[in-house]
Amino acid sequence: MQIKLCQSLLVAITLAVATPSIAATTLRIATVSNPDMERMQGLSAAFTSANPDIKFEWIVLDENTLRQRVTTDIATSTGRFDIVTIGSYEAPIWAERGWLSALDKMPEGYDVDDLLPTIREGLSFNGKLYAAPFYGESSFTMYRTDLFDEAGLEMPAAPTWDFIRKAASAISKKRSDTYGVCLRGKPGWGENVALITAMANSYGARWFDNEWRPQFDSEAWAGAVSEYVSLIKDFGPPDAVSNGYSETLQLFKHGKCAIWIDATVAASSITDPKESSVAGSVGFALAPDKGREKGSNWLWAWALAISSGSEHQEAARRFVAWATSRQYAELVAAREGWVNAPPGTRKSLYQNPAYLEAAPFATMVLASIEAADPEHPTVDEVPYTGIQYVAIPEFPGMATAVGAQIAKAAAGKISPSEALKNAQWVTGKVIKRARFLKE
């Protein structure tokens, strides 16, 4: 075992030692607080052992704070961060504005062609990669098989939102210690808005029509938001509006949720007996739909990008290449098992028998990622791309406002109809200022 571990460590630092050492450098890395990124921080000692002249200063933040801090730094060119953790939404927009350095000269052996095409395209601009995917994800349904057996229920491979309600209700009646369903409630464009937008797509809703007119006054949005609010209030935790991805992950791992619809990347954590008390009784299904042609599965990648204002371009590039390489996945596997390898980025991972055996959810994750179509995210045509977001620069501001309104509805402070009326107003104002619409 020790010999295998040493061999894996040597393999994992191959990319790091492929170029000569450089002057002493401290890289400031801004990243999101989740298990995979925290694992990267812990394993970075393998990189620094081969590169003692490179040190790190880590800034680890929750999703909402990370987005605010990184956007401000990158947009104002303050140079506070060398490497930033961004997603599929930011990469092409920031690349077009010249805020990111192109990753077209990665070290030998990086194998850009091994990246999943949909993930790679989402992080590129004009054919060049501007952010290297650390992990990719879609969304799907995670559930407790033991509670379903107890309630006499069988989860379909492709459930509907109507079935999710039926199952949540049945389990809630039987188990007072478990919430029937857990959904993101924390306001934020990458928190509750991501889930709600993907859910609304399956109801036939869209943010804008082809003339950039907001559509929150539609029956489809009314149905989606009413159902979302009802599921949270009837079968979810009482403090749901405080729970984003990370908080809901903890609830599920500690046996508090019967059903959870969220990011596929959660699968390794909730099936790891070292982390999860319900690891042996977890099942997976596709993201729910509403009987139309669109499901609720999104497409996203958390990726590492280099600020164009960084004074340490070469050192940053070497670390980004190391942390997103095939060899890094092998290092994770050697330390913590193949099930914890960063998912959703490389074709080779899904051709690896060891990974497929360790991760019974792998095939469904890949199917969900490949089925997601950011170019055609809705039932009716739209002028934008993006599934759980609208790929325009104005989106974070308007979506943050919309998320706050829907969170108020979930908390019982306003009605779903009032939340949608306010969403219609704010998106109309923002789009008019952006000159998509004529006054």
Secondary structure, DSSP 8 states (H G I E B T S, - for coil): -HHHHHHHHHHHTTTTTSS---S-EEEEEEEE-SHHHHHHHHHTHHHHHH-TTEEEEEEEE-HHHHHHHHHHHHHHT----SEEEEETTHHHHHHHTT-B----S--TT--GGGB-HHHHHHTEETTEE-SEEEEEE-EEEEEEHHHHHHHT----SS-BHHHHHHHHHHHHHH-TTSBS-B---S-STTTHHHHHHHHHHHTT--SB-TT--B-TTSHHHHHHHHHHHHHHHHHS-TTGGG--HHHHHHHHHTT-BSEEEEEGGGHHHHT-TTT-TTGGGEEEEE--B-SSS-BS---EEEEEEEBTT-S-HHHHHHHHHHHTSHHHHHHHHHHH-GGGS--SSBGGGGG-HHHHHH-TTHHHHHHHHHH--TTS-SSS--S---SSS--STTHHHHHHHHHHHHHHHHTTSS-HHHHHHHHHHHHHHHHHHTTSS--
